[in-house]
Amino acid sequence: MTEADAGRIVRTSSTLDDRARRSVALTGVRTFLGRSLLRLLEEDDRVRRLVVIDRETPVNAGPKTRSYIVDRTQPGAPARIAEILAAENVDTFAHLGFLESPTRNLAYAHELESVGTLHVLNACRERPVQKLVLGSSTALYGAHFDNPNFLSEGHALRGLPHTPFLSDKIDAERQVEAYAREHRSASVAVLRFAPLLGPTVENYVSRWLTGAVVPTLLGYDPLLQFVHEVDALAALKLALDREVSGVFNIVGDGVLPLSTVIKLLGHTNLPVPHFLADRIAHLLWVAGLAEVPPSLLRFMRHLCVADGDKAKREMGFLPGYTSREAVLELGAALRLREARLLTEAYA
């Protein structure tokens, strides 16, 4: 994300209802959204303090930022977080501390996402905040043969069988839902982001799509949707700035067949028979040579696209990029990187 993009988001938010001199706590500053939000809020005059609660100090911490080293998986985390919230007079909490890609360390992932969210919410119960925003994913709906063309926020989070990468996040959402029912005076917003694409963000989806040869499932060409990295950050800023509560799908306009996405990126697909793909994916995952578990191959078979109308209607979120444009931005960035590598090689 460029400085111009960040500036556009800050200027857009300056016209919103005044929440002057807020103190905002953040988790997940190692994620794309976390570190980008930290930079963005440093430039927001209405934010007096940024309070990072994480396992390490962010490298892009600015003068507004105070960093507290806290392991959210530990039993003493709720009391420590509550102490920090009180000391810094925090009124807004952005909980973004979730894994961006699957891991084989399932115990750690569960402690970080499910137990870690429990500890954050218990701290907020002890020392309440005015606003809580949770970063989530449209992938939690799961890719299923009977999914409707567009999944609304009221659709069940079915995830996928044997996929802790999704089930831990679903548990975190359910905890936040219970917290919202208990604390109706607080604004609690959950943002379910479509896969993020753009010139700078990197995740398991972007890495899958940007290989010279992209593996696909023979006979399947599912529709996909994305959200541009700038739009994702803009939606997060809107949720922090505006008095909105509830669950919102954050997606770019339009959908694309997987085959079209691969062509737009200038790559070649490698169709693999389904029965063979499952076996290969399992062996590679066990051997530590694959980035995703075999259960996620379901997203290469079945539809999982979300309806973004509620975010437009209630949040005022209008994506600046379509799904197609997000793909094209990624492709342009890839070609630029390749050109730079060639230039350096022959310099």
N, C-alpha and C positions, 0 to 999 in steps of 0.2 A: 504494500500500500504506500503510495507516494505522500509527501507532505501536502501537496495540493488537495488530495483526496481527504486527508485528515482535516485540513482547513475548511473544506466544504461542509463536512459533518458538523464541526464546531459552529460555523456560522449559521447553519440551518437550525441548530438547537438553540441559538441565542434568541430566537423569536418565540420560544415556548414559555409556558407559565414559569414564573420566577421561583426557584428553590435555592435562594441565595446562600452562598458560603456553606455548602454541604460538606460533610465528612463521609467519605465513601470507602468502605472496606472491600477488598478484592481477594479472591482465591484464584488459583490457576494461572498465575502470571507467566508460566512457561508455555502456555497454549497460545495459538495465534491470536484469538480474541482477547485473552487476558493481557498479553503484552501490548497489543494494539490499543486496547481501551485505556491502559495505564498512560500511554503517550498522549492519547486524545484528551483525557481528563486533566493532564498537566497543563493543557492549553486553555482549559475552561475556567473563566474568571469566577464562576459561581461555585467552584469547588475549592475549599480552603485547605483540605487535607485528604491525602490518599493513604490508606492504611492497608499494606500488604500483609496478609496472613498466610504464610506458605513455608515450605521447607528450605527455601533459600532466598537471598536478596536478589531482586531482579537487576539485570545489568543495565536496564534503561531507566532506572529510578531517577526522578528529577527532584527539584528542591521541595516540592509539596509532599513527597513520598516518605512515609515512615514504614520501615520493614520490620516485621516481627517473625522470628523463626519459630514456627509451630508445626509439629507433626500432628495432623488432624486425625491420624489413626490411633493415637495413644489415649488411654483412659482419662488422663488429666486434661485433654484438649478442650472440652466444653468450658471448664472453669477458667482456663487461661484465655480463651477467646472472649468470654464474657468480660473478663477483666480488661482486655484490650479495648473492647467496644465501649466500655464505660470510661476508660481513661482518655480515649480519643473522641468521646462524644459522637460516636458513629450513628448516623441516621439512615444510611443506605448501604445495602450489602449486595454485591454482585458475586454470586457463587458460580465460578467457572472451572472449578478444580476437578475436571474429568479427563480421562484418557482420550486422546484424539485418534489413536489407532489401537487395535487389539494387542494384548500381551499374553505370553504363556504363563506369567506369574499371576495365576487366578486369585490366589489368596490375597496378594497385595492389592490387586485391582478391586476386590470386594471391600477390603478395609478402607481403601482410599475413597471409593465412590459411595458405597452404601453406608458404611460405618462413619466415614468422614462427614457425609451429609447429615447424619443423625447428630453428630457432635456439633456441627455448625448450627443446626436448628435448636438444639438444647441450649447453646450459648445465647441464641436470640430469644429463647423463652425466658432465660434468666435476666437478660438485658435487652429488652425489645428494641427493634429498629422500626422506622416508619415505612421502609420499602425494602423488599427482597426480590432480586431478579435471579432466576436460574437459567443457565444455558443448557439446552437439551438438543435432541435430534429427531428429525422425521423418520429416521431409520428404526426408531422404537416401535413404529406401527408394524414393522415386519413386512417381508415380501411374501404374499400369499396368493394363491390362484383365484381366490374369491374376493380379493380387494376390489372396491369400487374404483371408478376411473380417477376420482380425486378423494383423498381422505380428509375429512374434517377433524377439527380438534376434539369432537365428541366421539370419534371412533376409538375403539379399544386399542390399547397398547399391547399387541400380541407378541412382539419380539419374534424370536425364532427358537426352536428347541435346541438345547445344548449350546447356548450362546451367551455366556456370562457377560461378554462385552456389551450386550444389550440389556440383559436382565438386571444387572447392577444399576444401570441408569434408570430403568423403569422403577426399581425400588426407590431410588432417590426422588423421582417425580412423585411417587405416592406419598412419601414422607412430607414433601413440600405441600401437597394437596391437603394433607391432614393439618399441617401447620397453618395453612390459609384458613381452614374452617375454624381453628381455635383462635385466630387473631384477625378478626374481620375488620378491625380498625386499621390494619396495615395494608399497604398495597403489595400484593404478591403476584409476580408475573413470571411465566414459564415460556421461554422462546425455544421452539423446536425448529432448528435450522436444517434446511436441505444441505446436502454435501457442499462444502465451500470450495469454490474454484476461483482462480485469479492469477495475477502475475507473481505474487510473492508467497501465498499460502501453500503449505505442503502437508499432505495427509495421505492416508492409505488409498483413498479414492484417486487423488491426483497422480500418485505414483503408479497405480494400476493403469491409468489411462495414458500415461506418457512414456510407457515402454515402447521400444521400436516395433515390437510385435505385441499386440494386446490379446491375451487369451479370452475367448468367449465360449459359450455353450452352443454346440451344434443344434440348429433348429430353433433357437431363441433369439429374439431381438427386442428386449423390453424397452419401454419408454423410461427415460430418465429426466430428472430436473435438478437444477443446481441453484445456488445463490452466490452472487459475486461477493468476494471478500469485503469490498467497500460497503455493499448493501447490508451485509451481516452486521458489520460494525455500526452502521447507521441505525439499524433496528435496535441494537443493544442500547445505543445512546438514547433513542426515543423512549425505550422502556424505562430508563433511568430518569429521564426528564419529565415525562408525562405521568399523570395520575391514571394509570391503567392497571388493571388486575385481570388475571385469567391466563389461559393457555393460548398461544399464538403460533401458527405455522409461518415461518419466515422463508419464503421461496421466491425465486426469480420467475417472471412470467414465461409461460411456454414450456413444452416438453420436447424431447428429442429421442428418436430411436438410438440405441447404443451404436448401431452401425454408422449412423450419421455423425455421432460424436467422434468416433475413430477417424472417419474421413476428414472431418473438419480439422483435426489435429495433425493430419498428414501421415497417419500411421496405418499399419496393416493388422487386421484381426486374424487370430488363429483359432478357428472353431474346433472344439474338443468334444467328443461324445460325452454325454452326461455321466454315464456309469464309469467311464474312464477318468473324467475330471474329478469326481468324488474321491476315487482311490489315490490319484496323484496328489490332490490337494491335502489329503489326510497324511500321506507319507511325508510330503514336504513340510507340513506344519509340525509334525512330530520331530522331524529332523532339524527344525529351526531354519529351514530354507525358504519358507513362505511367510508372507506378511499377514495373512488373514486365515482364520480357521475355515475348514471346508463348509461349515454351515452357512457362511456368508455368501456362498455361491448361489443361494436362493435369489439374491438381488440381481443375478445375471439371467434369471429365468422369469420371475414374476414381477408384476407391477407394484410399485410403492412410490406414488407421487401424491403430494398433499395440496390441499386447497388453501390459498393464501388470502382469501377475501376478508376473513375476520381481522387480520392484521391491518389491512388497508382501511377497513371500515372503522375499527375502534382505536387503533393506534395511530392511524394516519401514515402508515408505512407504505411508500410507493417505491418499489425497486427501480433503480436507475439502469440496471442491466437485465436483459432477458437471460434465460438459461443458455441460449445460443451464443449470446455476446460474452457470457462468462467463459464458455469453452474457447471462443475465438481469442479472448484476452490471454488465456493460458497458452494457447498455441503460439501467439505472437511473442510471448515471453520466452517460450522454449526456443523459438527460432533465433531470437536475439542472443540468448545464452550460447547457442551453438555457433553463431557468427563470432562472438567474442572469443570463444575457445579456439576457433580456427585462426583468428587474427593473432592471438597470443602464440599459437603454435608456430606460425610462420614469421613472427616478429624477429 
